[in-house]
Amino acid sequence: MKHGFNSAIRRSLVSRLDRRTAFRRALGLGAGLTAARVLGPGEQLRAAAQATPEAVGVCTTPDRPWLGMDLGSGPIVRAGFGGSFSEQEFAAVWDPFRELTGIEVVEVPHTENIHEQVRAQQEAGQVEFDIVEGTAAQYQQYSDIWMPIDYSIFPQATLETMDDRWKQPNAIGYAEVPIVIAWSEETFPGDDKPDTWEKFWDVETYPGGRSLQGFSAFKVVEAALLADGVAKEDLYPLDIDRAFAKLEELKPHVPKWWTSGTEAQQLLTSGEVSVIGISNSRIEDLMDQELPFAYTLNEAIVHSDFIGVVKGAPHAAAAMAVLAFRFEPAIGAAIGELWRQPIPSTAVWECASPDARERWTTNPENQEKIVVTDPFYWASEAEDRSGRSVEDMVNERFFEFISS
């Protein structure tokens, strides 16, 4: 296992070197880019100053106490998902950190059982990962695999503008992920759009196929209850029976419950559905191609995933430092603009370009529109006291529902 893991690190290092120049050119950044240019601090400051003069101070480089620490030599091993998200994270975060410190970040695949894998490594005294992420439910179940976050070295401007729920003892929320309602402008060319969950369910007034995610009931249940008239402040505890009764109404109009962002895009572009619940980044990708689609942040259903440093990590100090670096407002804005899913902090929002931040769920003007989920409710023990989580219990019913 150790040999295979080290081989994966070597492959990551080689491929990173091969891809770095091409990707930076694609971003218009240049091959010989310095850390300052990757961050675009002048651009970030100008963008912030255009809207809120007080934001200029927030977007300047904060104190970096970790620069005075012994960070070792790395490489930091981060379990990631590959693809464009990883490339963008390297361009905006990991590569600039390497240029500051000389410490490389390498990525190995984030596997389905990674948290069990980490726990097994810890029990064997041979930890190979440094940075691992997880959902709220995974954090609830595996919180002991992460070491305490050293919040003293994180930028305080970011922390002070984050909801406490995203600042857990052993992990921190690092990307606010919305599911939005999107539609075909060719099907709905007028002013009346299917821009609420109630309208999403109204297939007579707004005809065409529908689709929602099929890999988890999380957010699907919330959408069904909102469609049935439940106010967002009254969602929890969830009325599961009521949600499934509402889903029964929609089911005949769902040709497929999508299981990947690519599949969601294909359902929309093929015309198989005219309205869909989809991640904001996926629908914006289609709109960037000037395809005739639109979406709303009204009733966007959002959550944040968590990231942390593994307990017993071989490069723990450097891993904690790079996470602190990632949470600097200007750095967070840079990766947020690329991912379109920012750190849940208004300080980070203030440092983004006006065009990007207008569409972010962290935009104060959008806060009244969105629905912030309670992922820790999903992670709590189910009412049947079986030892299962609410998520496990509801997913079992959901998977049976969509497959029948």
N, C-alpha and C positions, 0 to 999 in steps of 0.2 A: 504493500500500500504506500509506503513511504517513497519508494522509487517512482511509482506512478504519479504521486503528488508532486515530487520535484521535477519530473518531466513536464508536467502541466505548467509549472512555473517557468521553466526554460522556454517552452513554446510561447507562453504569454509574453515574455521579455522580447523574444525575437519578433513576434508578430507586432508588438507595440512599436518597435523601432521601424519596422517596414511600413506601418500604417500612419505613423505620426505626421510625416510630412504631407502625405496626400490628404489627410483629413484636415489639417490646418489650412492647406490651400483651399479646400472646399469651403471652409469657413471664412476665407479671405483674410487669414491671419499671418501667413507667411511662414516659411520653414525655419528661419532663424529667430523665432519669436522669443522675447524675454518674458519673464513672469508678469511684469507690469503690463505688457501689451495684451497678453491673454485676458487679463482682468479688465482691460479697458477702463482704468480708473478715471481718466479725464472724461471719457464718454459717459460713464456712470454718474459722475458729479454734475456734468452739464444737464443730463436727463433729470436728475433729482432737483437741481436748482430751478429748472423750468416750472416745476410744480410746487415744490415746498422748499424754500430757501433753508429752513432749519435742517433739512435732510442732508445737506452737504457734509456736515460734521459726522453724521452717522455713516456716510459712505467712504470716508477716509480710512486708511489702514489703522485698525485698532492696535492696542498693545498686544504683543505676542509673547507672553511669558514662556511659552514652550520653546522659543528660540534659545533660551538660556539653559535648557535642560539637556541632559545626556540622552539623545534620541537613538543612539546606536547607528547601525548602518543599513538595516533592512535586508531584503525587500519586505515591505508590508504586503501581506496576502489578504486580498479582499475577495469574498465570494460574490460574484455578480452574475448578471443575466445575459451579457453579451449584446451584440447588435449595436444599433445607433445610440441607444441610451448609454452604453458603456463608453463608446467612442467620445460622446459629448462630455461625459464625466471626466474622462482623461484630459480632454482639451481644456476644460474650465477649472478643474480642481487638481487632479493627481499630478499632471505634468508641471503646472506651476509650483506645486509643493516640492517636486523633485528639484526644480531649478533653484528654489530657495534653500533647500537643505541637503541636496545630493542623494536623498533617499527615494528609491523607486517604489511605486505601487504596482503590483501585478494582480491580475484577476484570474481566478479559477472558477469553474462553473458552480453556480448555486443550485444544488441538487434538492430534490423533493424532501429528502430525509436529512438535510444538512444539520439540523439542530440535534438530532439523535447522534449523528456522526461526531459533532463537536463534543457532546457529552461522553461518548465512548472514548474519544481521544483524551479528554480530561481525566477520566477514570484510569486510563492507561499511563497517564503522565507524559503524553506525547502530542501536545497540541500543535497543530500545523496552520490553523487559520488565525488571522488577526482581527479582521472586521467581518461581521455577519449581520444581516438584517432580518427582519421578521414582521409579521402582522401583529396587531394587538393581541389576538388570540394566541399566537405563538409566543409572544413575550410573556403572556400570563402563564403559559404552560412551562416555558423554559427560561424564565427570568434568571435562574441561578447559573446559566452558562455564560452570562455576560458579567464583566466586572463593573463596579460602580463608575458612573460617568464623573470625570473630574471637571465639574462645572466651573471651577475657579479659573481654568485656562481658556474657557470659551468666551467669545465676545459678549459682554453683558448687554449691549444694545439689542442684540438678537434675542437673548434669553428673556429680557424684560418685556418683550412684545410678543411672547409666545404664551398660549394657554397652558396652564399647569398640567393638563392631561397629557400634553406632548412631551413633558419633561419628567420622565420616569427615572427612578434611581439608577437603573442599569442600562437604559437605552433612551434615545431621543428621537422625536418625530422629525423626519427629514424631507418628506415630500407630501404635499396635500394633493390627493388624487380624486378628481370629481368624475362622476358619471353624469353626463348631460343628455338632454333630449335634443336629438338632431333629426333633420328631415330633408327631403328632396324639394328644392325650390321649383323644379319642373312640375311636381305634383301639386304644390301649394304656392302658386305664384302671387297670390293676393296678399292683403294685409293680415288676414286671419290665419295664424299659424298654430300648429299643434304644440304649443309652448308651455303646457302644464301637464302633469301626470294625469289629471282628469281628462284632458283632451287626448292624451296618448291612448287612453282606453276607449275613447269615443271614435270607433271605426266607421260609424255611419256619417258623421259630419266630416271626418278626416279619413277618407278611405285609404286602403292599402295594407300591406303586411306590416307586422311589428316584430321586433326582436329585443330580447334582453339577455344578459349573461346567463350561461348555463353551468358555470363551474362552481358557483356558490350562491346561496340564497341571500347572502349579505348584500344589501342595497336593493335587491329585488323585492324583498318583503316591505322595506320602507317605501319603495315606489308604489306598490299595490295599496298600501294604507293611505298614502297621500292621495292617490287616485280615488279612494273611497271616502275622502273628505276629512281624514284625520289631520288635525293641525300639527305642524312640525314640532311644536313644543310639547305635544301630547303623545308622541310616537312611542316612548318607552315607559313601562315595559311593553314590548310588542304584542299585539293581539294576533297571534299566529293563525288561528282558525279564520279570522276575518280576512287576513291577507290571502290565504289560499282560496277562499271563496271568491275573492276579487280576481285572482289569477285564473281561476276556472273560466271567468268571462272572457279573458284575453286569449286563452290557450288556442282556440280554433283559428286565430289570426296570426299565430306565430309559426312560420314555416320551419324555423330553426332557432334554437337557443345558442348563441355564439359562445365559443370557448377560447377565442383568442382575438386580439385587436385586429389582426389581419382579416380574420373571418368576418368580423363585424363590418369592416370596410367593404368587403366583397359583397355582403348581403345588401348594402346600400347602393353600391355602384352598379350591381347587376339589375337593380330594380325589383329584386325579390321582396324587399320591404321598402316602405316609403317613410317610416318613422322608426327610430331606434334609440335605445339607451346605450351610450357609447362613451368612452373616455374622451375628454376634451382634446388630448394630444392627437388621437386618431382622427377625429373629425377635422381638426385644423390641418392635419397633413393633407387631407383631401381638398380642403378649401385652398391651400397653398398651390395646388395644381390647377386652380381656377375651375374646379368641378362645381356643379350647381347644387351645393348643399349649404345648409346653415344650421346654427344651433343656438340655444339660449342657456344662460346661467341661472335663469329662473328655476327654482327647485332642483338645482344641481345637488346631487347627493355625494358628500365628500367624506373622506377619512384621511388619516396620515399613517404611513408605515414607519417603522422604527429601525434604527441602526445603532450599533454599539461595538465595543471592543470585547473580544472573547476573554474570559477569565483564564489566566495561564498563557496568554498569547506570547509567542516568542519575541514579538516586537511591540509590546504593549504601549510603551511610552511614545513611540513614533506614531502608532495607530491612533492614540488619543489626540496627539498633536494635529494629525491630518484631519481628524473630524472637527477639531476646534477651528482649523483653517477653513474647512468647508462651510462653517456656519458664520463666517464673517459676512456682514451684509452685502458687500460688493461681490464677493465670491458666490454667495448664495443667489444673488440676482443673476449672475452670469450663467450658472447651471440651470436656474429656474427658467430663464429665457429660452435655453436650448431644450429643456425637458417640457416646458409649459406647465410644469407641476412643481411649484416652489415650496421652500421651507415655510411652514406656517407661522410667519413672523411679519409684522408690518414694517419692521426696520429693513428687512430684506426687500419687501415690496417697494419701499421708498427709493431704493437704489436701482430699480429696474427702469428700462426705457419706458416712456409714456405709453407707447403702443402696446408693449407686452403687458404691462401691469394693469392696463384697462381691462384685460380679459382674465386676470387672475382671480381666483376665489378669495385670495387674501386681501384684495382691494376693499377698503372700508365701504366703498359705495356698493359693493356686491354682497356684503355680509347679510343684509336683510333678505336677499333673494335666495341664498343657498340653504341647504339642510345639512347640518353637521351631525354625522352619525355618532353613536356611542359604541365603539368597537369593544369596549370592556364589558358592556352588557352581553354582547355575543360570546365573549370569552368566559362569562360567569357560568356557574353550575346550573344545569337544567333543572326545572321544577320537579322532575320525577326522581331527583336525588340518586340517579344512577351512576353518578361520577362523570357523566358526559357533560360537555359544555352545551350551551344553548345553540351554538353554531353547529356542533356535531349532530344534535338532535334534529334541528330544522333542516340541515342539509340532507339527512337521510330521507326525510319526507319529500324534500324538494327534488332530489334526484329520481325518486320513484315517480313523482308527479310528472316531470318533464319527459320521462321515458315511456310512460304508459299511453 
